Amino acid sequence: MGKRIRNLKKIRIHREGTDTLIFSMIGLVVVALLLLHFFESKVPFWAFVAVFGIAWAIVLNFYRCPVRYFNGETERVVVAPADGKVVVIEEVMENEYFHEKRLMVSIFMSLFNVHANWFPVDGKVKFVHHQDGNYHKAWLPKASEENERADVMITTPEGEDILCRQIAGAVARRIVTYAKGGEECYIDEHLGFIKLGSRVDVYLPLDAEVCVKMGQATTGDQTVIAMLKKK
């Protein structure tokens, strides 16, 4: 907690994608060699390389994992937990945990966004709860409550509870959550990962000052989405 002065910018491959990328590359190389061996014409080979090479590059882009550090004070700051676009900013009735109205900010991640998720605030993980569900399109309002999801409740140093919800989408079928109940957590640390297009919701107090607009692009661990009020 406190001021970050680091600004390290590196790109690496997320550990969730290492096996997928390695084995798919091996498979592509094997098929390409077979095409060269069994066909006199090189057209099938180059067609295969072009189509599946692009597909592999898209998957590689999906599994990018930038090393990021938030520069600035983190007290009462809420950062974007994901790369993507703001699709919801509204007051909602949260009946599962808070049983009161909350301000919800939702970020939708497309196939081309980094899919690593960061903790939105400094604090302590109160609990982590995974719930099975449907696979509606992630940008639909009902996705927040009906889709498969993982809920991470974080208590800030000031005693404010913030809920961060990872939501699976129509394509995404696996939510990975690294957060564990009872552990300290900090902005700059990974909360988890969602495979393929999906969404992350952050539930804030009603008096939080929202710092983003609808449709705005966000950068995980960098974009300030809200400021919590002093009590």
C-alpha positions in Angstrom: 0.0 0.0 0.0 1.2 3.5 -0.7 2.9 5.1 -3.6 4.2 3.0 -6.5 7.3 4.4 -8.3 7.9 1.5 -10.6 6.9 1.6 -14.3 8.2 -1.7 -15.6 6.7 -2.6 -19.0 7.2 -6.2 -20.0 5.1 -8.7 -21.9 5.2 -12.4 -21.1 2.9 -15.3 -21.7 0.4 -16.1 -18.9 1.0 -19.5 -17.3 -2.6 -20.5 -18.1 -1.7 -20.5 -21.8 1.8 -22.2 -21.8 0.6 -25.8 -22.4 -2.0 -24.7 -25.0 0.5 -22.7 -27.0 3.2 -25.3 -26.9 1.1 -28.3 -27.8 -0.9 -26.4 -30.5 2.4 -25.3 -32.1 3.7 -28.8 -32.1 0.5 -30.0 -33.7 0.7 -27.3 -36.4 4.2 -28.1 -37.2 3.4 -31.8 -37.6 0.5 -31.2 -39.9 2.5 -28.7 -42.0 5.3 -31.3 -42.4 2.7 -33.9 -43.5 1.2 -31.6 -46.0 4.7 -31.0 -47.5 5.4 -34.7 -47.6 2.1 -36.0 -49.1 1.3 -33.1 -51.6 3.4 -32.2 -54.5 1.8 -28.8 -54.7 2.7 -26.4 -51.9 -0.7 -24.7 -52.0 -2.2 -26.8 -49.2 0.9 -26.2 -47.1 0.8 -22.4 -47.5 -3.0 -22.3 -47.1 -2.7 -24.2 -43.8 0.2 -22.1 -42.5 -1.7 -18.8 -43.4 -5.0 -19.8 -41.8 -3.8 -21.6 -38.7 -0.8 -19.4 -38.3 -3.1 -16.4 -37.9 -5.3 -18.4 -35.5 -2.3 -19.3 -33.4 -1.2 -15.7 -33.3 -4.7 -14.7 -32.0 -4.4 -17.2 -29.3 -0.9 -16.0 -28.5 -2.2 -12.4 -28.2 -5.0 -13.6 -25.9 -2.6 -15.2 -23.5 -0.4 -12.1 -23.2 0.4 -11.2 -19.6 1.9 -7.7 -19.3 3.9 -6.9 -16.1 2.3 -3.8 -14.8 2.6 -1.6 -11.7 0.3 1.2 -10.7 2.1 4.5 -10.3 0.6 6.6 -7.5 -1.1 6.4 -4.2 -3.5 3.4 -3.8 -5.4 4.6 -0.8 -9.1 4.6 -1.6 -8.3 4.0 -5.3 -10.2 1.4 -7.3 -8.4 0.3 -10.5 -9.8 -1.6 -13.4 -9.5 -5.4 -12.8 -9.3 -6.1 -16.5 -8.5 -4.8 -19.9 -11.6 -4.1 -21.9 -14.5 -1.7 -22.3 -16.9 -0.3 -19.7 -20.3 -1.7 -20.5 -22.3 -1.0 -17.3 -22.3 1.9 -14.8 -25.5 1.7 -12.7 -27.0 1.3 -9.3 -28.2 -2.3 -8.7 -29.8 -4.1 -5.8 -27.2 -6.7 -4.6 -29.2 -9.3 -2.6 -26.7 -12.1 -2.3 -24.1 -10.5 0.0 -24.8 -6.8 0.7 -28.6 -6.9 0.7 -28.6 -3.2 -0.4 -28.0 -1.1 -3.4 -24.5 -0.9 -4.8 -22.8 0.9 -7.7 -21.8 -1.6 -10.3 -19.1 -1.0 -12.9 -18.7 -3.8 -15.5 -15.8 -4.3 -17.9 -16.3 -6.5 -21.0 -13.3 -8.3 -22.4 -13.2 -9.3 -26.1 -11.2 -12.1 -27.5 -8.4 -9.6 -28.4 -8.0 -8.2 -24.8 -5.5 -9.4 -22.2 -7.5 -11.8 -20.0 -5.5 -11.7 -16.8 -7.4 -10.1 -13.9 -6.0 -7.8 -11.2 -7.1 -7.0 -7.7 -9.0 -3.7 -7.9 -8.1 -2.5 -4.4 -5.6 -3.1 -1.7 -7.0 -5.0 1.3 -7.7 -8.5 2.6 -9.7 -11.2 0.8 -12.8 -11.8 2.9 -14.0 -14.9 0.9 -14.0 -16.4 -2.5 -17.1 -18.1 -3.8 -17.5 -20.0 -7.1 -21.0 -20.6 -8.5 -21.9 -22.7 -11.5 -24.4 -21.3 -14.0 -25.3 -20.5 -17.6 -23.2 -19.1 -20.4 -25.2 -16.1 -21.6 -23.4 -13.5 -23.7 -21.2 -11.7 -21.2 -22.5 -8.2 -22.0 -26.2 -9.1 -21.2 -27.5 -7.8 -17.8 -28.6 -11.2 -16.7 -25.1 -12.6 -17.1 -24.0 -11.0 -13.8 -26.4 -13.2 -11.8 -27.1 -16.2 -14.0 -23.8 -17.1 -15.6 -21.0 -19.2 -14.0 -19.0 -16.8 -11.9 -16.4 -16.4 -9.1 -17.0 -13.8 -6.4 -14.1 -12.3 -4.5 -15.0 -10.0 -1.6 -12.2 -7.7 -0.5 -12.1 -5.6 2.7 -10.0 -2.4 2.2 -7.8 -1.1 5.0 -10.5 1.4 5.8 -13.0 -1.4 6.3 -15.0 -1.0 3.1 -16.1 -4.2 1.4 -15.7 -4.4 -2.4 -17.0 -7.3 -4.5 -15.1 -8.3 -7.7 -17.0 -10.8 -9.8 -15.4 -12.8 -12.6 -18.1 -13.9 -15.1 -17.9 -16.5 -17.8 -19.5 -15.7 -21.2 -21.0 -17.5 -24.1 -17.5 -18.6 -25.2 -15.5 -18.5 -22.0 -15.8 -21.9 -20.2 -13.1 -21.6 -17.5 -12.7 -19.1 -14.7 -9.4 -19.3 -12.8 -9.2 -17.5 -9.4 -6.0 -17.2 -7.5 -7.4 -15.1 -4.6 -7.8 -17.1 -1.4 -9.9 -16.1 1.7 -7.9 -14.6 4.5 -4.9 -13.5 2.4 -3.7 -9.9 2.0 -4.1 -8.6 -1.5 -2.8 -5.6 -3.4 -3.2 -3.6 -6.5 -0.6 -5.0 -9.0 -1.3 -8.6 -8.1 -3.3 -11.0 -10.2 -6.7 -12.0 -8.9 -7.2 -14.6 -11.6 -7.7 -15.3 -15.3 -10.8 -15.9 -17.6 -10.3 -17.9 -20.8 -11.9 -16.3 -23.8 -14.3 -13.4 -24.0 -15.9 -12.6 -20.7 -16.6 -9.8 -18.1 -15.6 -8.6 -14.6 -18.0 -6.6 -12.4 -17.0 -4.5 -9.4 -19.6 -3.6 -6.8 -18.8 -0.3 -5.0 -20.5 1.8 -2.3 -23.1 4.2 -3.7 -21.1 7.2 -2.7 -18.0 6.1 -4.7 -16.9 8.6 -7.3 -16.9 6.9 -10.7 -13.9 8.0 -12.8 -14.8 6.2 -16.1 -17.5 6.6 -18.7 -19.7 4.1 -20.6 -17.8 2.7 -23.6 -14.4 3.8 -22.2 -11.5 1.4 -22.8 -9.8 0.3 -19.7 -6.3 -1.1 -18.9 -6.1 -3.5 -16.1 -4.2 -2.3 -13.0 -3.7 1.1 -14.7 -7.1 2.8 -15.3 -8.7 4.3 -12.1 -12.4 3.4 -12.3 -13.4 4.9 -9.0 -12.4 6.7 -5.8 -13.8 5.6 -2.5 -15.1 8.4 -0.2 -13.5 9.0 3.2 -15.8 8.0 6.1 
